[in-house]
Each structure stands twice: as C-alpha cells, then as structure tokens.
C-alpha cells in the first residue's frame, strides 16, 4: 500500500493503521493491572480496546506478552501495538459496488478499483471504500450497531492505486492484523510501471521517507536519516519496454508513498504519476509520433501505474496462512500491451 490521497499524510507517515507505544514504568508506580495502567497513558483508548489488544498478544512487558490482569511493577518496559481509532465517529453507509475477494466472520479482503478513496476525510466524506463496507456490514444477518463491528483498517492504499486490502470486522482481528503489519510478517507485492530502463534485474532501495521539505504534498527520501522513517523496497524487473519498465515491488516497510518515493529517488518515477512528475514524457525520442503514442498511453492509464497485486497474512482466529492475488486491472493491462507492441515493432 501503499498510501492514501484523501488523507494526504498519516499522522505517523505510514500507510499502516496502527500506533506503537513504549512506556517505562516509573520507579514509584504502585502495583496496578496493566490494562488500567495503559488507559491512563494512551489518549482515546478504552479498557476494552486494551484488553482486546492483550488478547491478540499485542501487549508486551519486558518483551513477553501478558494478559490484561498482569500487575505492572516499577521499571517494567511496557509495549503495546494498537489499531488506529476511526478518524470520524460517524460513517454513512452507502450502497456502492465493491469487489470482495474473500470474507468470513473476522475479516474480508477487497480488490479496490483505482479512483476509490479508502477512508472518509478531507473533503471525501462519501463514496469511499469505508462507506461501501459500512453498508455491506449493515446487510449481514449478524450485524451489530456497536463499535465492536465496524470496518477496521490496518493498512491503506492510495486513491489511484488499485489492488488488495484486508479489513478487520472486529476489534480482536483488527489488533491481531495490526501486530502482523507492525512486525512486518505480512507479504505484500505490487506491480508498477515506471519510467526508464534498469541496468540490473533486481535490487533494493533503502532510505528514510518523510514529508518533503520543499513540497508538502510529496514525500522524499532522506538517505542520512535526518527526517522520516526507515523504509525498504525490494524490486525485480518483470518486463522491459525500452523507455518504461514493468517491475515487481515487495514492501518490507509501509511508509506513505513508499514505492512512488523510492522509485523517484533512484530515477524511475511511476508512469503517469502526476504528483511526482510521471505524467510528463521522461524517456524516449523527440518524434511527434512517439509523443502521441505516450499521450495515448496516458489516456488509457489516467493514473499512476501501481497495483497491489498480492497480499499474505496469518488469519487472526484460525491461524492459517492466507494468500490472495489480484490480476492487473484493465487500464494497466492495456497500457502495458501498448508498450509491448511498441517495443516489438521498434526492434
């Protein structure tokens, strides 16, 4: 995922919807249950939310998971991973078609189409994936109106990025999945169409990603680590088309705009990525015919060429490994086919 456009940048500059807290218990702290202790430290938390986090194994004391009734002691090191609370308490259910790839009592996986905002906010309070899921949930026979059952995001992808997302259907699943994203045990692979030809067949981009100091609507790489957060993207060339390349990207971390930022950093801006300058002709010839060809490709693929192709995780309840794949959407497929034909005829 990569990221989300309607919320330009997450508070912690990541597309993963969790928060990590680490607290060293004061030397003068009285013996108290860890769930009660954490409620006083974490804003907007509830006792039940923290107890569900403990049930999912998300509360550690001195690196060992504990139950909610554990009594904290002076100098204990308490760590907790909590799924983000919703930014808006009221989500309007809307009957919007969505492509549900898998669903059970605890979670569902959707193949989001490009152009759909994931979460309401900043001028997009309707027509989002969460609005659509709220309606879908309300139609389920076991639907409850309390906050225990609501669409729970643990990661996001950008409005103009297509592909797979997992959504939790209860607090326990949300916390369990959030922990997997935090511990980087999920498997996420993207396909990206980028400008330029790679010298090597595969590689890794490592570099802190933070908000750009020049353009607040962009993210940037800070190789000296002076800003942002650690980010790692592994890539592999799938097909070369002289002036653009189809690659596979595997995320080790999940920072906002990670693939887009890392690819720009190494000189391979995503094809038709308007925010990062990929909607200009960056490689190729000066011939008018070529320019027209690229413009036609832009019209076929009117967004950045990025697709969340596969997603793997451990099911929170069954503990079985789940793995899903979503084929390239038609707009990316058509643009790639045009480049493939262009390359074949140019040889």
MARZA-728540 format. One record per atom (N, C-alpha, C): x, z, y. Coordinates in pm, whole numbers, padded with zeros to 5 digits, always signed. Layout:
BEGIN
XZY...
END
This chain:
BEGIN
+00037+00000-00087+00000+00000+00000+00035+00000+00081-00022-00042+00110+00094-00024+00192+00062+00049+00321-00044+00011+00392-00072+00071+00520-00214+00041+00564-00249+00086+00684-00383+00063+00732-00382+00026+00879-00469-00066+00917-00469-00114+01054-00565-00037+01144-00681+00007+01090-00777+00074+01178-00727+00211+01221-00641+00271+01139-00569+00391+01180-00425+00345+01194-00380+00304+01316-00254+00235+01331-00138+00305+01261-00132+00436+01271-00026+00506+01200-00079+00641+01155-00057+00672+01028-00100+00802+00978-00019+00911+01047-00073+01033+01047-00005+01142+01117+00136+01164+01064+00156+01147+00935+00288+01166+00878+00356+01033+00849+00308+00927+00910+00367+00794+00899+00387+00753+00753+00283+00770+00676+00283+00725+00538+00143+00679+00502+00136+00591+00405+00004+00544+00362-00053+00632+00253+00020+00734+00213-00027+00822+00107-00099+00939+00171-00222+00965+00123-00310+01058+00191-00293+01201+00139-00177+01259+00161-00157+01398+00123-00064+01465+00225-00062+01597+00221+00028+01675+00303+00107+01769+00212+00232+01791+00247+00318+01880+00168+00359+01998+00255+00331+02117+00208+00366+02238+00282+00467+02318+00199+00564+02375+00268+00662+02463+00203+00677+02587+00290+00651+02702+00229+00648+02828+00304+00735+02931+00234+00820+02999+00311+00898+03112+00258+00824+03240+00298+00785+03317+00199+00706+03438+00225+00792+03540+00299+00732+03598+00403+00801+03694+00488+00845+03817+00408+00956+03876+00451+01010+03993+00380+00914+04111+00381+00828+04119+00482+00735+04232+00492+00596+04202+00440+00580+04089+00369+00448+04049+00321+00396+04142+00211+00270+04185+00227+00205+04265+00122+00166+04174+00005+00146+04235-00111+00104+04160-00228-00038+04109-00207-00057+03974-00219-00187+03913-00197-00196+03786-00281-00318+03753-00322-00338+03631-00402-00287+03509-00324-00226+03416-00396-00167+03301-00329-00272+03212-00263-00394+03203-00322-00498+03121-00258-00542+03181-00126-00555+03313-00122-00591+03381+00003-00478+03371+00105-00356+03382+00057-00239+03372+00144-00231+03235+00211-00253+03128+00133-00238+02993+00186-00349+02955+00283-00469+03008+00262-00580+02978+00354-00543+03018+00496-00469+03127+00510-00431+03176+00643-00319+03093+00705-00251+03013+00625-00139+02935+00675-00173+02789+00703-00269+02737+00629-00295+02592+00636-00425+02566+00710-00414+02494+00820-00528+02464+00904-00631+02376+00830-00758+02405+00852-00869+02328+00796-00878+02335+00643-00810+02431+00582-00820+02446+00437-00930+02545+00402-00973+02541+00277-01071+02638+00227-01016+02700+00100-01072+02813+00063-01028+02881-00059-01052+02791-00180-01167+02723-00183-01199+02636-00295-01102+02518-00302-01070+02460-00188-00977+02346-00185-00840+02387-00240-00795+02505-00203-00666+02552-00251-00672+02587-00400-00785+02641-00444-00800+02670-00587-00801+02543-00670-00864+02438-00620-00863+02309-00690-00721+02251-00695-00645+02271-00588-00507+02225-00586-00425+02298-00692-00450+02429-00706-00380+02507-00807-00417+02459-00947-00545+02430-00968-00591+02381-01099-00521+02250-01135-00493+02168-01034-00425+02040-01058-00274+02056-01072-00225+02179-01061-00082+02203-01073-00006+02176-00945-00076+02177-00829-00014+02140-00703+00043+02257-00624+00028+02381-00675+00087+02497-00607+00204+02547-00691+00320+02549-00628+00441+02596-00694+00494+02718-00621+00537+02818-00699+00608+02932-00643+00743+02938-00711+00847+02927-00632+00985+02923-00685+00999+02816-00792+00937+02698-00762+00946+02577-00845+00866+02583-00975+00779+02683-00990+00693+02689-01109+00547+02691-01063+00461+02614-01132+00320+02609-01094+00254+02743-01125+00160+02782-01040+00094+02911-01054-00057+02894-01044-00131+02996-01090-00276+02999-01079-00314+03060-00944-00441+03042-00904-00482+03094-00772-00466+03244-00757-00469+03318-00872-00463+03465-00862-00320+03519-00862-00222+03431-00860-00083+03478-00850-00064+03559-00722+00003+03673-00732+00029+03757-00615+00166+03723-00556+00162+03679-00430+00289+03642-00366+00372+03766-00339+00504+03749-00342+00598+03856-00317+00693+03816-00204+00752+03911-00137+00848+03878-00030+00956+03782-00080+00987+03682+00004+01091+03582-00021+01052+03476-00124+00928+03482-00175+00881+03372-00259+00883+03241-00180+00916+03132-00248+00909+03000-00185+00785+02930-00241+00686+02910-00155+00557+02854-00196+00548+02710-00148+00519+02619-00240+00499+02478-00206+00360+02436-00252+00295+02352-00170+00164+02302-00208+00148+02159-00158+00091+02075-00244+00053+01939-00205-00099+01937-00196-00151+01900-00078-00295+01895-00055-00336+01756-00013-00445+01707-00071-00501+01581-00026-00554+01598+00115-00539+01492+00199-00586+01498+00337-00736+01521+00342-00783+01604+00436-00928+01611+00459-00974+01482+00525-01103+01445+00513-01151+01325+00579-01140+01339+00729-01109+01228+00798-01095+01232+00944-01230+01247+01011-01334+01204+00946-01469+01214+01002-01556+01285+00901-01634+01385+00947-01717+01460+00853-01839+01379+00811-01881+01284+00894-01999+01206+00862-01959+01063+00828-01985+01022+00707-01960+00885+00664-02096+00820+00640-02123+00712+00709-02251+00643+00695-02247+00552+00572-02330+00576+00471-02332+00487+00354-02385+00349+00394-02315+00244+00350-02358+00108+00379-02351+00023+00252-02455-00055+00230-02463-00139+00111-02377-00264+00132-02247-00250+00107-02150-00359+00124-02092-00391-00013-02089-00518-00052-02034-00553-00183-01885-00517-00194-01850-00455-00305-01710-00424-00333-01681-00458-00479-01556-00490-00505-01513-00529-00640-01456-00406-00711-01538-00343-00795-01494-00225-00869-01435-00271-01003-01308-00244-01019-01235-00285-01140-01256-00186-01254-01266-00058-01220-01281+00047-01321-01350+00167-01255-01432+00239-01334-01497+00358-01283-01532+00453-01396-01511+00583-01372-01561+00687-01462-01605+00806-01377-01622+00923-01437-01676+01037-01364-01579+01094-01260-01450+01059-01270-01349+01122-01186-01285+01030-01082-01286+00901-01108-01219+00810-01016-01272+00669-01032-01237+00585-00938-01263+00443-00954-01147+00365-00893-01130+00243-00940-01027+00153-00889-01097+00030-00833-01064-00005-00711-01125-00122-00648-01019-00226-00616-01061-00351-00618-00977-00461-00573-01029-00501-00435-00964-00449-00331-01010-00470-00194-00978-00610-00146-01076-00673-00082-01050-00805-00026-00984-00791+00110-00909-00892+00149-00846-00893+00281-00953-00896+00388-00927-00826+00499-01022-00822+00609-01107-00698+00612-01108-00621+00503-01187-00497+00499-01100-00378+00535-01143-00305+00637-01077-00181+00676-01105-00076+00568-01007+00007+00539-01024+00106+00432-01105+00226+00478-01069+00285+00592-01129+00411+00633-01182+00402+00776-01299+00460+00805-01352+00459+00942-01256+00526+01041-01260+00477+01164-01181+00538+01269-01133+00436+01370-01107+00481+01493-01052+00398+01599-01126+00266+01615-01258+00277+01634-01336+00156+01660-01392+00089+01537-01357+00139+01420-01410+00083+01294-01485+00192+01219-01603+00228+01268-01679+00336+01206-01778+00285+01102-01793+00154+01094-01883+00095+00996-01815-00024+00930-01870-00064+00816-01818-00182+00748-01689-00160+00672-01650-00035+00651-01524-00005+00583-01547+00016+00433-01437+00021+00360-01445+00047+00217-01509+00183+00190-01476+00283+00271-01532+00416+00250-01683+00416+00275-01730+00341+00376-01875+00329+00395-01941+00268+00272-01877+00165+00216-01930+00098+00097-01931+00192-00023-01825+00270-00039-01817+00363-00152-01916+00478-00137-01937+00522-00014-02036+00629+00008-02174+00583-00038-02208+00458-00012-02335+00404-00059-02336+00396-00212-02226+00345-00269-02217+00333-00414-02232+00469-00480-02167+00572-00426-02177+00706-00482-02321+00757-00476-02390+00729-00365-02526+00779-00347-02624+00720-00448-02586+00607-00509-02673+00543-00608-02649+00594-00749-02544+00674-00767-02512+00724-00901-02611+00833-00941-02649+00839-01068-02750+00935-01113-02708+01080-01097-02577+01108-01099-02530+01245-01091-02478+01278-00951-02516+01197-00852-02466+01217-00716-02510+01353-00660-02416+01421-00594-02445+01545-00523-02412+01525-00376-02481+01597-00290-02461+01579-00147-02353+01670-00089-02296+01757-00172-02195+01847-00117-02061+01774-00101-01965+01846-00042-01836+01783-00012-01749+01766-00135-01795+01821-00250-01715+01805-00371-01717+01660-00420-01820+01587-00382-01829+01450-00430-01838+01355-00311-01727+01296-00279-01717+01201-00170-01601+01108-00202-01596+00991-00143-01482+00901-00169-01353+00966-00121-01261+00990-00212-01136+01059-00178-01017+00965-00180-00960+00937-00064-00843+00850-00056-00717+00929-00083-00630+00875-00166-00497+00933-00185-00388+00835-00142-00427+00710-00117-00336+00613-00058-00422+00506+00007-00359+00419+00087-00435+00319+00160-00359+00187+00156-00430+00079+00183-00364-00048+00213-00425-00104+00339-00350-00188+00404-00386-00243+00533-00511-00330+00528-00579-00338+00640-00698-00422+00651-00676-00563+00598-00566-00625+00635-00541-00765+00597-00454-00780+00473-00437-00671+00399-00371-00676+00269-00480-00664+00162-00473-00747+00061-00569-00741-00049-00510-00661-00164-00598-00619-00256-00546-00560-00379-00602-00425-00416-00530-00357-00505-00582-00242-00578-00564-00108-00507-00670-00029-00514-00671+00107-00462-00740+00198-00563-00688+00320-00579-00757+00419-00661-00823+00520-00569-00947+00556-00598-01023+00650-00517-01072+00764-00605-01047+00886-00563-01093+01003-00638-01240+01031-00610-01311+01084-00709-01453+01113-00694-01481+01263-00687-01377+01345-00698-01395+01490-00683-01263+01551-00638-01272+01677-00598-01157+01746-00539-01042+01758-00637-01073+01787-00763-00966+01802-00863-00890+01671-00882-00963+01561-00901-00899+01431-00920-00817+01392-00798-00870+01425-00680-00800+01392-00556-00665+01464-00549-00665+01592-00583-00541+01668-00579-00443+01623-00687-00495+01594-00805-00408+01552-00915-00341+01418-00881-00418+01325-00827-00362+01195-00790-00266+01208-00672-00300+01294-00576-00212+01316-00461-00075+01364-00507-00074+01451-00608+00054+01502-00660+00136+01390-00722+00070+01297-00792+00142+01185-00852+00205+01096-00746+00132+01072-00637+00190+00992-00530+00305+01066-00464+00290+01196-00446+00396+01275-00385+00522+01275-00472+00503+01286-00602+00617+01291-00694+00669+01152-00731+00605+01048-00675+00649+00909-00693+00645+00865-00839+00543+00912-00912+00530+00872-01052+00430+00758-01070+00360+00722-00963+00269+00608-00973+00350+00479-00975+00289+00374-01029+00355+00243-01035+00276+00146-00948+00341+00094-00844+00273+00003-00752+00360-00120-00730+00301-00236-00756+00373-00363-00738+00290-00454-00647+00357-00513-00550+00294-00606-00456+00355-00744-00472+00277-00846-00443+00329-00982-00427+00328-01013-00279+00437-01071-00229+00448-01103-00088+00505-01243-00071+00449-01318+00024+00501-01448+00063+00576-01426+00193+00706-01454+00193+00789-01421+00309+00865-01544+00357+00906-01541+00481+00987-01649+00538+01130-01642+00486+01190-01759+00463+01331-01768+00428+01358-01770+00279+01480-01805+00246+01525-01812+00107+01626-01702+00082+01614-01632-00027+01705-01521-00060+01830-01575-00129+01942-01516-00097+02067-01553-00165+02067-01496-00307+02013-01377-00323+02012-01312-00454+01872-01319-00515+01864-01292-00644+01734-01296-00713+01658-01165-00704+01729-01056-00678+01663-00926-00665+01750-00833-00584+01689-00728-00536+01765-00634-00454+01681-00514-00416+01740-00424-00341+01674-00303-00295+01700-00284-00146+01594-00251-00073+01607-00219+00068+01585-00069+00084+01685-00003+00144+01676+00140+00170+01698+00164+00317+01610+00238+00378+01626+00267+00521+01506+00343+00573+01533+00446+00652+01426+00526+00711+01331+00437+00790+01201+00463+00775+01100+00389+00851+01026+00487+00942+01020+00450+01069+00949+00530+01168+00888+00440+01273+00811+00498+01360+00748+00419+01465+00854+00357+01556+00839+00231+01587+00935+00160+01670+00945+00224+01808+01066+00233+01859+01086+00288+01993+01057+00185+02101+01048+00058+02062+01022-00050+02158+00876-00093+02160+00812-00092+02044+00673-00137+02032+00599-00037+01945+00510+00042+02006+00443+00149+01934+00345+00099+01828+00314-00031+01830+00226-00088+01729+00302-00135+01605+00433-00125+01611+00515-00165+01497+00589-00045+01440+00633-00059+01316+00728+00034+01258+00865-00034+01258+00969+00047+01245+01104-00007+01247+01191+00070+01148+01302+00008+01109+01398+00072+01019+01507+00140+01102+01537+00264+01068+01644+00339+01133+01749+00371+01026+01846+00282+01008+01942+00298+00898+02026+00425+00907+02039+00480+01029+02116+00603+01042+02034+00728+01014+01904+00707+00985+01819+00820+00952+01780+00905+01071+01799+00853+01193+01771+00931+01314+01621+00948+01340+01540+00857+01286+01396+00865+01303+01328+00831+01170+01200+00866+01162+01120+00824+01047+01150+00900+00920+01109+00837+00809+01125+00899+00678+01189+00802+00579+01255+00859+00482+01324+00783+00379+01229+00685+00311+01272+00560+00294+01188+00458+00230+01274+00367+00144+01220+00331+00027+01291+00243-00066+01195+00138-00120+01235+00011-00109+01158-00101-00162+01248-00185-00252+01205-00206-00375+01276-00295-00467+01206-00430-00467+01281-00538-00463+01218-00670-00462+01283-00763-00564+01205-00861-00606+01252-00961-00703+01190-01095-00667+01272-01200-00667+01224-01334-00636+01142-01387-00753+01022-01435-00723+00937-01497-00825+00942-01649-00820+00943-01704-00697+00943-01850-00682+00995-01884-00543+01078-01989-00536+01137-02031-00409+01074-02163-00364+01044-02169-00234+00983-02290-00177+01064-02339-00056+01194-02335-00065+01288-02380+00038+01283-02292+00162+01171-02291+00232+01162-02222+00360+01084-02091+00351+01010-02071+00245+00943-01944+00218+00967-01908+00072+00947-01779+00040+00973-01731-00096+00862-01636-00138+00821-01650-00261+00725-01556-00320+00805-01448-00392+00783-01324-00354+00858-01214-00413+00764-01108-00469+00820-01023-00552+00751-00906-00604+00818-00784-00544+00739-00691-00492+00793-00569-00432+00740-00448-00507+00832-00362-00546+00793-00237-00611+00826-00122-00516+00724-00042-00486+00742+00067-00390+00791+00193-00460+00900+00248-00409+00945+00378-00456+00888+00488-00365+00866+00452-00239+00801+00540-00143+00681+00465-00085+00603+00532-00001+00484+00467+00053+00469+00488+00202+00560+00434+00279+00553+00451+00423+00463+00345+00486+00411+00379+00604+00328+00285+00677+00405+00156+00704+00342+00041+00671+00402-00092+00693+00536-00107+00619+00554-00038+00507+00686-00036+00444+00738-00173+00407+00659-00251+00335+00705-00383+00293+00727-00473+00414+00634-00470+00506+00643-00554+00625+00767-00519+00705+00795-00390+00719+00909-00344+00798+01041-00372+00728+01050-00341+00600+01172-00363+00525+01207-00512+00516+01105-00595+00497+01131-00738+00488+01179-00795+00623+01120-00748+00732+01168-00792+00863+01313-00748+00884+01344-00627+00840+01477-00569+00857+01584-00655+00790+01552-00715+00674+01651-00799+00605+01633-00947+00636+01549-00978+00737+01538-01116+00783+01436-01200+00710+01338-01138+00647+01236-01213+00572+01095-01163+00609+01055-01190+00732+00923-01148+00779+00814-01209+00692+00709-01132+00668+00598-01183+00586+00533-01304+00652+00499-01401+00570+00434-01523+00617+00302-01490+00686+00287-01539+00807+00167-01522+00890+00136-01376+00921+00239-01292+00929+00222-01153+00971+00229-01149+01123+00113-01152+01186+00107-01164+01331+00175-01049+01402+00157-00927+01353+00213-00811+01420+00365-00814+01423+00427-00871+01322+00573-00870+01314+00635-01007+01340+00556-01101+01388+00610-01231+01428+00612-01336+01320+00548-01309+01208+00548-01405+01098+00447-01517+01114+00370-01515+01223+00274-01623+01249+00336-01735+01330+00468-01734+01344+00546-01843+01405+00623-01915+01295+00663-02038+01323+00744-02113+01226+00888-02062+01238+00929-01983+01141+01060-01918+01148+01168-01991+01071+01129-02077+00978+01225-02154+00899+01172-02296+00879+01263-02390+00863+01220-02526+00832+01272-02629+00930+01209-02744+00930+01255-02858+01009+01184-02863+01144+01225-02954+01228+01162-02973+01360+01060-03085+01358+01040-03147+01243+00947-03260+01236+00803-03216+01264+00731-03300+01335+00592-03272+01367+00506-03257+01242+00536-03338+01142+00460-03335+01017+00476-03198+00949+00597-03143+00953+00622-03012+00893+00546-02902+00969+00549-02912+01102+00478-02813+01184+00329-02815+01151+00273-02933+01133+00132-02944+01099+00104-02886+00961+00197-02909+00870+00183-02853+00735+00178-02701+00740+00269-02639+00818+00272-02493+00827+00145-02441+00893+00099-02510+00998-00025-02469+01064-00143-02474+00966-00143-02572+00880-00248-02580+00777-00240-02462+00682-00118-02423+00648-00099-02307+00561-00148-02179+00630-00120-02168+00761-00169-02052+00836-00322-02045+00833-00387-02161+00841-00533-02163+00839-00588-02124+00702-00518-02167+00597-00560-02131+00460-00540-01981+00435-00429-01928+00486-00396-01787+00468-00390-01722+00607-00504-01685+00663-00509-01636+00802-00475-01487+00814-00374-01445+00743-00333-01304+00740-00194-01297+00681-00134-01179+00681-00004-01167+00617-00017-01189+00467+00080-01255+00410+00077-01285+00267+00119-01166+00184+00029-01070+00166+00062-00948+00094-00057-00905+00008-00028-00876-00120-00133-00843-00216-00085-00731-00307-00165-00622-00315-00134-00511-00405-00176-00551-00547-00081-00600-00623-00113-00666-00749-00136-00572-00865-00058-00465-00875-00075-00375-00990-00064-00230-00947-00130-00145-01026-00134-00002-00996-00139+00075-01127-00050+00172-01140-00047+00255-01260-00038+00403-01224-00108+00486-01301-00108+00631-01277-00159+00701-01403-00148+00834-01406-00199+00914-01516-00339+00965-01479-00434+00946-01569-00571+00991-01540-00572+01143-01526-00634+01195-01419-00632+01339-01394-00690+01424-01506-00790+01373-01577-00859+01453-01679-00812+01418-01819-00813+01292-01854-00775+01253-01991-00625+01256-02012-00548+01251-01902-00400+01249-01904-00345+01119-01965-00431+01021-01983-00386+00892-02035-00330+00807-01923-00234+00721-01958-00176+00631-01859-00273+00516-01832-00303+00494-01706-00394+00388-01663-00312+00280-01593-00343+00154-01620-00270+00045-01555-00366-00069-01526-00360-00120-01404-00452-00226-01362-00375-00337-01291-00424-00459-01307-00368-00574-01237-00479-00654-01171-00450-00708-01053-00545-00793-00982-00476-00924-00948-00533-01034-00995-00474-01164-00969-00470-01193-00819-00381-01283-00781-00371-01321-00640-00506-01374-00591-00548-01336-00470-00673-01389-00416-00658-01537-00383-00772-01601-00364-00773-01746-00347-00693-01793-00227-00698-01720-00115-00626-01767+00003-00475-01770-00020-00421-01666-00085-00277-01665-00115-00243-01770-00218-00328-01783-00319-00303-01881-00425-00297-02023-00368-00391-02055-00279-00395-02189-00220-00273-02216-00132-00234-02115-00053-00117-02132+00034+00010-02152-00050+00022-02076-00156+00139-02089-00244+00140-02226-00310+00025-02273-00353+00017-02404-00416+00056-02515-00319+00018-02501-00192+00057-02600-00092+00209-02601-00074+00270-02484-00070+00416-02477-00058+00484-02531-00183+00425-02506-00297+00480-02558-00423+00478-02711-00423+00368-02769-00381+00358-02916-00373+00455-02972-00269+00466-02903-00158+00559-02948-00054+00702-02951-00106+00740-02845-00176+00876-02837-00230+00901-02945-00334+00805-02968-00421+00821-03070-00526+00835-03209-00467+00758-03239-00362+00764-03373-00301+00886-03390-00214+00942-03278-00167+01060-03286-00081+01187-03309-00162+01181-03279-00292+01301-03296-00376+01321-03441-00419
END
